[in-house]
Amino acid sequence: MIGPGTGVRVYLGCGVTDMRKGIAGLPALTQDVLHQKPASGAVFAFRGRRGIG
């Protein structure tokens, strides 16, 4: 497994995310819910309804 580099922040969106939001809607969630800038260099992970587990 390849992980993010040293010092990179990783944010996990808890709960189920509507993945139909796509490339425009997920950055908006990053700003509105996580209060982070999408282009900050951090890694943001979201889980759809059909995710594992």
N, C-alpha and C positions, 0 to 999 in steps of 0.2 A: 504494500500500500504506500502511495506517495502522499505525504502530508504537506500542509502549508509550511512555508518558511518560518524561520525563527522570528518571533515578535508579531506574527500575523494574528489578528483577532478573528475568532470564529463565532458567529452568532447563529443560534438555532431558533427558528420560529416554532414555538410550542403550539400544539393542537393541529388541526387540519386546515390546510390552505387551499383555496379554490385555485387550482393550477391553470384554469382557463384564463386567468388574468394575463398571463403571458409576459412578454418582454417589457411591456409598458406598465403593467399593474403591479408586478412584484417589486420593482424599485419604489413605487408609491407606498407599498406596505412597509418597506424598509424605513422610509421616512416617517410615516404616520404612526406605526405601531412600535417599532424598535427605536425610533428617534435617532437614527444614524444616517449618514450620507451614503448613498449607494456606490459612489465612486471613491470611497475613502481608502480602498485597498484591502478592506476586510472581506472575509468570506461569509456569505449569508446562505443558510440552508433552510428550505421549507419542505414540508411533508404534505403530499396529497392524500386524498381519502383512501386510495388503493395502495398506500405505502406498506412496507413490510412490518409485520407485528402489530 
